[in-house]
Amino acid sequence: MLQPIRPVIRDGDLYLPGVDLWLDPANSRPTAFVSHAHADHIRSRHGSVLCTPQTAALVRLRIRKFRATTLAFHQPVQRKGYTIRLISAGHIFGSAQLVVESPHWRFVYTGDFKMTESLTCEPAEVVPADCLLMESTFAHARYSFPPVTDLRQRIVDFAAQTLAQSKTPVLLGYAIGKGPELVRILQLGGVPVVAGSEVMRAVHVYSRFGVPFDSVDTWWGRRPHAALVTTPHAWARTIRNREEWRVALATGWATDQPTFDSLQYDAMIPLSDHADWPGLWQYVEQAKPRETYVIHGQAWPFARALRAKGYEARALLTEDDQQP
Ligand SMILES: [Zn+2]
C-alpha cells in the first residue's frame, strides 16, 4: 500500500518520503526535482536531477556539465510505485510543477508560479490536489498587480517616450525569465531592442525551443539607438554616465514603498513572475486541496489566512527561510 505523499523538511530541505525525492534542495542530494532554472533553485550538485528539457538547457548556460533526466510536460514516469509528471508552472520558460500520484492521492508541488499569462512561457496549469505544497512569495493583500496588458503598455510607453527624448531606455530584469519577456514585450510594441549578453544567451535557448523572437542584437556597452534589456548587475558594472539613459526595473516588489535602492531607477514596473495575492487564491480555489503546505515569503500569515477560510494549512520553513 503506497503511503499518501506529504512534504517534510529534512535537514533544511523539502523532501517527499515514499517517493524519495528532494524538491529544489539547497544542499547536495541523491535525487532532486529542480522546478526551474533560476540560480537559487540549483546551487548544489545532486546525484540525479529531474527537470524539464527547457530547464536543463537554461541551467547549462551556467553549469556547462549539468546532467539531468528530463521530462516533458505531461509525460508520466514511474518511481517507487508512484506516477510522476510535470505540468507548467507559468513562472518562467520551462518552469514546472511536480505531480505525484498514487491510486487515491494526488500531491502537487507548485514551485514558483504565476497565474497571469506570459509571452515567453506556457500558462500555469492547475489540477485538483489532495495535498498541495505552494509558494507564497507575494501572499499579502497589498500585492495585487495591475493587468499584465497594462504593464506591457507601460513598458512600451516608457521606452518610446525615452527614445523620443533622444535618451536610451534601459529595462532591467533577471537574465532568465524577465529579460526575454521584456525583449518580447518591446518587440511586439514595435520598439527596437538590443540585449545584454546574459539575456541574449537565454533568448537563444528560448528560440531553440520555438519561442518566436524577432532578431535581437547583442549590446556591447555603447549607447544603442534602441531600448536595452539587461540585468541590473551588468548595467551597474558598465555604465558610468547616467545622463543619457532612463532606467526602469521590472519587479513585483515595485508595489512596495520606495527604498534607497529603488530610488536609483527612473521607473519601477510591477511585472512579476510570481502569483500576486488574488493569483494565490485563484490557484487554491481551483486546486481545492484537502491539505496545504506553504513555503517561502509570507508562509505563516498565508497559512493562517487559508485556515481562516476553512482550509487545512500549515507553513513549512526551509533552510533559506530560516536565514536572517
Ligand atoms: Zn524563480
Residues whose N, C-alpha, C, O or C-beta is under 5 A from the ligand:
A	BS01	ZN	H38 D112
